[in-house]
Amino acid sequence: MKNLSDINVVKDVMSRHGFTFSKALGQNFIINPTVCPRIAEEGGARKGIGALEIGAGVGVLTAELAKRADKVVCIELDTRLLPVLDETLADFDNVTIINEDVLKADLNKIVKEQFGDMPFVVCANLPYYITSPVIMKLLESRLPAESVTVMVQKEAAQRLCAKVGSRDAGAVTVAVDYYSEAQKLFDVSRGSFMPSPNVDSAVIRLDIRNGSPIDVTDEKFFFRVVKASFAQRRKTASNSLSAGLSLSKDVVNRAIENAGFKPTVRPESLSMEELGELSEALYNEVNAL
């Protein structure tokens, strides 16, 4: 079995297959030997469980998942990596590579076909530029996963795991908290990668909720309200919601007051429950027009 954390081994494999890093795909491969075993362990990979991986790289994390889980299914976009993975993962007969773009793939179909009723977890080392889109695709698809464990830029980890209503929270924080319970697991220094990025990373785990933390009449409308609320976060709820939802100030102010807030309240200071109350009040006002 190849030591895929050995920089010389990785360079040799890449050279023989004519592979070069793609800046466009944000490729940074893990070479710190302690990182991937820890992601696999804390991500919940174990006997009786499947693992869905997003982006295989040269297969460092894939191998660690395959050692622990019954089955590993990896969605890898870069066709150039397929022959590399054939070599680096040759010792494993429980790995399936699917050459697709995760943002375009039918994840529920893949999960049903590959795992059936087997419980599974999701693990990924995500390129920084698609962190939020991939996480939202995974959550909004409502996959029957136990958890989603991802390595992201350290600053993004802080935002994704922030408390709703705190200074670090944003629209994506609300969405993540709506679908899951997020926690930061550990930091990963920039020197753990090849090539080394100019920022540090962190691994977070999103434990999928069995149900929603709040009751809203229209989920899509709730997220429209959230998006509008944080689009101009320095503005008051009255201004940001009026602009973001194309509603008159009178309608918005009436809803804000009906929800028990002052028009000068700033949406970024509201808790999940309070955002839900505001959304319901706006929903009622809009549907009464």
N, C-alpha and C positions, 0 to 999 in steps of 0.2 A: 504494500500500500504506500503510495507516494505521500511524502510530508509536504502538504500543500501550504504550510506556513513557512516553509523554507524558501526564501526569496530566490535562491539559485535554481531550485527545482521548478518554481513557477516561471522564471525567466526562460528556462530550458524548454519547458512544455510550450510556452507561448511562441518561442522562436521557431520550433520545429513545425508549428502549425501556421506560421506566418501571421500571428495575431498581434495587433498593436492596440493600445488603449484608445477609446473614442471619447474625446472631450464632449461631443454632442450628447452622448449617452450618460455622461457623468460617471464614468467607470473608475472606481477606486477599490482595489481588491485587498482583503484583510490578510495581513501577514503576521499579526500578533497571535501566537499559538494559544493564548488563554481566552481570547474573545469568543470564538465560535462555540467551543464546548459550553461556555457559560450561557450564551444565547439559547442554545438547544435545551439545556437543563432548565433554566428559568423560564423558558418559553413553553415548557410543558411537554416536550417530546419524550415519549416513553412507550413501553409495551402496551399493545391494545389501542394505540392512538395513531392516526395518520398525521402527516405534516404537509401543509401547502406552503411552498416557498416562492417568493416573488423575486426573480433575478438570481441566477446561480453563480455568476462570475466564473471562476475556475473550479467551483465546487467545494470550497472550504467549509462553508456552513452546511451545504447539502450533505457532505460526508458525515458530519457530526449528527445531523438529523437522522440519517440513514442508520447510524449505529444504534439509535435509541428507539425510533418509531417503527411501526410495522410497515408503513408505506410512506414514501416521499414523492410528492408531485411538484415539479418546479416549472413555473411559467417563465421562460427566458426569451427575450425579444431578439437578441443578437445572434443571427444565424452563424456568424463566424465562430461562436463559442461551442457549437454543437460537436464538432470533432474533438475539441479540447476536452469537453465533458465526457465524451465516449472513453477517452483515455484515463482521465483522472478519477472517474467513478466506476471503472471497469470491475472493481472488486465487489460492487453492490448489485444485487438482483432485485432490490425493492425500490428502485428509483425510476421515475418516469419523467422525461423532459418534454414539455409542450412548448413549441416554438410559436408564441403569440405575443401580442401587445396586451398587457394586463388591463390597460385602460379601455381596450376595445373588446376584450374577451367576455364571453358569457360565463361568469364565475360560478353561478349556481349550477349550470349544465356540467361544467368541468368537475365540480365537487360531487355531483350526483353520479356521474359516470365513473369517476376514479375512486371515490371512497364509499359510495353506497350509503349505508347507515353507520359506517364507522365514525366514531367521534374524531375530531381533528383540531389541530391548532394551525395558526398562520405565523410564519417567521420570514423576516426580510431584512436585507441591508439595502436601504433605498437610496437611489441617487437623490441628492438634495433638491434638484429642480422639480422633481415630481412627488415629493413627500406628501404634501396635502392632498393632491388629486388621487393618489393611490390609496391613502388611508380612507378618504371619503368614499371611494369606489368600494372598498372592502366593507365599510360599515353600512353604506346605503344599500348594498346588495343583500344585506341581512343574511349573510352566510351563517349556517348553523355551527359556527366555530366556537370553541371554548374561549379563545383569546387570540389577539393579534400582537406579536412581539416584533418590534421594528427598531432598527438603528437609524437615527436621524441626526441632523445637525443639532448641536447642544442647545443653541438658542431656540430651535423649533421644539425641542423636548420640553423646555421650560414653558413655552406657550401652550403646547398640547396638554400638559399635565397641570396647568394652572387652575386655581379655584375660580369658578364662574363668579364674576363680580369683583375680581381682583384686578390690579393694574396690568398684569401680564396677560389677562384673558382677551380673546378675540372671538370672532364668529366661529372659527374652526374649533376653538376650545369648547364652545357651547355645543356644537355638533358632536364632538368626541364624547363629551360628558352625557349627552342625550342617549347615545348608543352603548356606552361602555364606562367602566371605571378605570381611569388611567393612573399609572404610577411609574415613576422613573426608577429603573433598576440599577444602572451603573454608567459611569462615564467611560469614554474610549478616546484616547489621545490621538492626535493627527498622525503621529509616528507609527500608528498601528496599521497603516495602509500603504499600498503601492499603486500608483504614485501617491505621495502624501498630500492631502488637501490642505488648504490654508486655514481651516477651522477644526475645532474638536467636535466629537460626536457624543451621543448618549444613546443608551438602549432603553426603550420604554415598553411597557406591556399594557395593552388595553383588554381588560376582562369584560367580555360581552355581557350586557345586562339581559336578564330574562324578559324584562318588560321595560316600558318607558318610565323615566323618573317622574314625569308629569303627564297629566291628561290634557290634550288639546283636541279641539274639534277637527281642525284641518292641519295636518302635519306640514304639508307643503307651504301653507300660509305662515305657519309658525317660523319656518326657516327663512321665508321672505322677510319677515319682521326682523329676525336676527341679523340677516345680511344687511338690511337697511340700517339697523341700529348701529352697526360697527363700521359701516362704510365711511362715515364722517364722525369718528368717535369723539372728537373734541366738541361737537355740537350737542345741543340739548336734544332730548327725545322728540320734542315738538318739531324742531328743524330737520333732524336727520330722517325721521319717519315720514314727514310730509314730502321731503325731496325723494327719498328712496322708494316710496310706495305711490308717488304721484297722487297724493291726497291733499285736500285743503287743510289749512291749519285748524279750522274750526272742528272738522271731523276728528283730526288727530288729538287735539286738546281735549275734546269731549271724552274720547276713549281713554286718554291718560288719566283724566280725573276720575272716570268711572272705575279704573283699575286701582284707584287709591293713591295716585302719585301726583306730584306737581309738574306742570309743563316744563319746568326748568331742570327736571331730573335728567341725569346723563345715563344712557342705556348701559354703558360699560360698568356702572356701579350696581346693576341689578343682578340678583341671584337667578338661578334657573327657574325657580318657582315664580319669581316676580316677572321674568320675561314671559313666562307662560300666561300669567294673569293679564299682562299688557297685550299679548297676542290675542287672547280671547276677547278682550274689550274692543280691540280694533276689528276683529273678525265680525263681531256683532254690529258695530257701527257701519262697516262696509256693506254688510248684507241687509242693512235696514235702509240703505239709500235707494 
